[in-house]
Amino acid sequence: MLIDFFYTLRSAKLPVSVKEYLTLLEALQADVVGPNSDGAYGIDDFYYLSRTALVKDEKHYDKFDRAFASYFKGVEMLTDFTKEVPLDWLKKTLEREFTAEEKAKIEKMGWDELMETLKKRFEEQKERHEGGSKWIGTGGTSPFGNGGYNPQGVRIGGAGKNKSAVKVWDQRAYKDYDDTQELGTRNIKVALRRLRKFAREGHDEELDLDDTIHSTAANAGFLDIKMRPERHNNVKVLLLMDVGGTMDEHIQRVEELFSAVKTEFKHLEFFYFHNCVYDFMWKNNKRRFSEKFATWDILRKYNKDYKLIFVGDATMSPYEILQPGGSVEYNNEEAGAEWIQRLTHTFPKFAWINPEPQGVWQYRQSIAVMQQLMSNRMYPLTLRGLEEAMRMLSK
């Protein structure tokens, strides 16, 4: 019973033991979760029971979710809206494809006009709309809703398909990057080792063979053992990682990089942000709104000898970088560009690692803006790119 499910979890690199699998079977036999009103067993109840029994650390939840969805096809994780937008308005019943000619005819609004028009739509709209160009709805060319196309709008619900939304009206959950990800190759670690500065510090725990031989010889052959502190990489790294949205396409490669960084650098501090850095960051994506770390505090806490490394695809609306209130998640008082400049001024040794293929950078306006803010210190997440970044940071 469920043996294939157990092997699916093991194939997904989850540390699930036979003992935990037997615990799950015992829970099922004891009817810890029972049938609902129609006599059927709910997949949601089994999901929470199996996760409780099999997963020992919340950092593995993302792997578990993917493996669970792969085994029990059709499982969907729904998110509640934080604003009172009627769900019926957002139900997509058609999937419309627009031709290049149709897309070219659609005019886009400026930031102020977009925000003011959205406010009016909420005041005026009373029913669901689909396939139109004005109201909040689905499948059309309106700048408000989902499932259609607009070169610059506010996505409300649904899933991002065209990557053109300048703001997202939805509560989204991100996953922490897994720092135990096994690397497919050691080359990333080798590239990171270019950023090394060894120093001997701490207690004398290592045999100093040369000094022991010299001291013994000087002591007429009587053994005189000499010890010394171990050598450690003395480089300090402040790692800021973009998470969620378009970064979901790069999770595996960023996790490999994150694992390598945690292995190579003893003095490492890391924080998460979404798309662009604003007035706060976080360390745990499940508690990103309750456990905030003010960016001002980070600027004051860490010395300028920290090497600052951003990891992100820099793919967003330019408003998110240049416009106060441009964040897709909340109304930031200052533009993201202001915070980027403060960070790069505080930490003179900085670089941006971009997992997007370098060939598409020229087609993304936001990447060009971010490259300018970073003084062109943006490098692709490739072995050559990492080596160039580490070489620049080590100067």
Residue pairs with C-beta under 8 A, 6 or more apart in sequence:
1 25
2 21
2 24
2 25
4 71
5 50
5 71
6 16
6 21
8 67
8 70
8 71
9 16
9 54
9 64
9 67
10 16
11 67
12 63
12 64
12 66
12 67
12 70
13 63
13 182
14 54
14 55
14 60
14 63
14 64
14 67
15 56
15 60
16 54
16 55
20 53
20 54
20 56
21 54
23 53
24 49
24 50
24 53
24 54
27 33
27 49
27 53
28 49
32 49
33 41
33 42
33 45
33 46
33 49
34 41
35 41
36 42
43 72
43 75
47 68
47 75
50 68
51 61
51 64
51 68
54 64
55 61
55 64
58 286
59 176
59 178
59 179
59 180
60 178
61 175
62 175
62 176
62 178
63 178
65 77
68 75
69 75
79 170
79 171
79 172
79 173
80 171
81 87
81 157
81 169
81 170
81 171
82 171
83 169
85 136
85 156
85 157
85 169
86 128
87 157
88 128
89 125
89 127
89 128
89 129
89 136
89 137
89 138
89 145
90 138
90 145
90 146
90 156
90 157
90 158
91 128
91 138
92 138
92 139
92 146
92 147
92 158
93 130
93 138
93 139
94 130
94 131
94 138
94 139
94 147
95 139
95 147
96 131
96 139
96 140
96 147
96 148
96 149
98 141
98 148
98 149
102 141
102 149
103 149
103 151
106 133
106 141
106 149
106 150
106 151
108 143
108 150
108 151
108 152
108 153
109 117
109 143
109 152
111 166
111 319
111 323
111 326
114 143
114 152
114 153
114 154
114 166
115 325
117 143
117 144
118 143
118 144
118 154
121 134
121 135
121 136
121 144
122 136
125 135
125 136
128 137
129 135
129 136
129 137
129 140
129 142
130 137
130 138
130 139
130 140
131 137
131 138
131 139
131 140
131 148
132 140
132 141
132 142
133 140
133 141
133 142
134 142
135 142
135 144
135 145
136 142
136 144
136 145
136 156
137 144
137 145
137 148
138 145
138 146
138 147
138 148
138 158
139 147
139 148
140 148
141 148
141 149
141 150
142 148
142 150
142 153
143 150
143 152
143 153
143 154
144 153
144 154
144 156
145 153
145 155
145 156
145 157
145 158
146 155
146 156
146 157
146 158
146 159
147 158
147 161
149 162
149 164
150 164
151 164
152 164
152 166
152 317
153 164
153 165
153 166
154 165
154 166
154 167
154 168
154 169
155 165
155 167
155 168
155 169
155 170
156 168
156 169
156 170
157 169
157 170
160 168
160 245
160 246
163 246
163 315
164 317
165 317
165 328
166 317
166 319
166 320
166 326
166 328
167 317
167 326
167 327
167 328
168 328
168 329
172 244
172 245
172 329
173 285
173 286
174 243
174 244
174 272
174 274
174 285
174 288
175 243
175 251
175 285
176 243
176 272
176 284
176 285
176 286
177 241
177 243
177 251
177 254
177 255
177 258
178 255
178 258
178 259
179 255
179 258
179 259
179 262
180 259
181 252
181 255
181 256
181 258
181 259
182 259
183 189
183 256
183 259
183 260
184 256
187 383
188 256
188 257
188 260
188 383
188 386
189 260
189 263
189 264
191 383
191 386
191 387
191 390
192 260
192 261
192 264
192 265
192 386
192 390
193 264
193 390
194 387
194 390
194 391
194 394
195 235
195 237
195 264
195 265
195 307
195 390
195 393
195 394
196 233
196 235
196 264
196 394
197 233
197 234
197 235
197 394
198 231
198 232
198 233
198 234
199 231
199 232
199 234
200 228
200 229
200 230
200 231
200 232
201 229
201 232
201 234
202 229
202 230
202 232
203 229
204 227
204 228
204 229
205 227
205 229
205 230
206 227
206 228
206 229
206 230
207 225
207 226
207 227
207 228
208 226
208 227
208 228
211 226
211 228
212 223
212 224
212 225
212 226
215 224
215 226
216 222
216 223
216 224
218 224
232 266
233 264
233 265
233 266
234 267
235 265
235 267
235 307
236 265
236 267
236 268
236 269
236 302
236 303
236 305
236 306
236 307
237 261
237 265
237 267
237 268
237 269
237 306
237 307
237 309
238 269
238 270
238 271
238 298
238 302
238 306
238 307
238 308
238 309
238 347
239 258
239 261
239 268
239 269
239 270
239 271
239 309
239 311
240 270
240 271
240 272
240 273
240 277
240 281
240 308
240 309
240 310
240 311
240 343
241 254
241 258
241 270
241 271
241 272
241 273
241 310
241 311
241 312
242 272
242 273
242 274
242 275
242 310
242 311
242 312
242 313
242 314
243 272
243 273
243 274
243 285
244 274
244 285
245 274
245 275
245 316
245 328
246 313
246 315
246 316
247 254
247 312
247 313
247 355
249 313
250 313
250 355
250 356
250 381
253 355
253 381
254 311
254 355
254 381
257 311
257 353
257 381
258 270
261 268
261 270
261 309
262 268
269 302
269 306
270 283
271 281
271 282
271 283
271 293
271 298
272 281
272 282
272 283
272 285
272 288
273 281
273 282
273 312
274 327
274 328
274 329
275 312
275 316
275 320
275 327
275 328
275 336
276 316
276 320
276 321
276 327
276 336
276 339
276 340
277 295
277 310
277 336
277 339
277 340
277 343
278 295
278 327
278 332
278 334
278 336
278 339
279 294
279 295
279 296
279 332
279 333
279 334
279 339
280 292
280 293
280 294
280 295
281 292
281 293
281 295
281 298
282 288
282 291
282 292
282 293
283 291
283 293
284 291
295 339
295 342
295 343
299 342
299 343
299 346
302 347
304 346
304 347
304 348
306 347
306 349
307 347
307 349
307 350
307 351
307 393
308 343
308 344
308 347
308 349
308 350
308 351
309 350
309 351
309 352
309 353
309 389
309 393
310 350
310 351
310 352
310 353
310 374
311 352
311 353
311 355
311 381
312 352
312 353
312 354
312 355
313 354
313 355
313 356
313 367
314 352
314 354
314 356
314 364
314 366
314 367
314 370
314 371
314 378
315 356
315 364
315 366
315 367
316 328
316 366
317 326
317 328
317 366
318 365
318 366
318 369
319 326
320 326
320 327
320 328
320 336
320 366
321 335
321 336
321 337
321 340
321 366
321 369
321 370
321 373
322 335
322 336
322 337
322 369
323 335
324 331
324 332
324 333
324 334
324 335
325 331
325 332
325 333
326 332
326 335
326 336
327 336
337 369
337 373
340 370
340 373
340 374
341 373
343 350
344 350
344 373
344 374
344 375
349 393
350 374
350 377
350 393
351 374
351 377
351 378
351 379
351 389
351 392
351 393
352 370
352 371
352 374
352 377
352 378
352 379
353 378
353 379
353 380
353 381
353 385
353 386
353 389
354 361
354 367
354 378
354 379
354 380
354 381
355 380
355 381
356 364
356 367
356 380
357 380
358 380
358 382
358 385
361 367
361 368
361 371
361 378
362 368
367 378
370 378
371 378
377 389
377 392
379 385
379 386
379 388
379 389
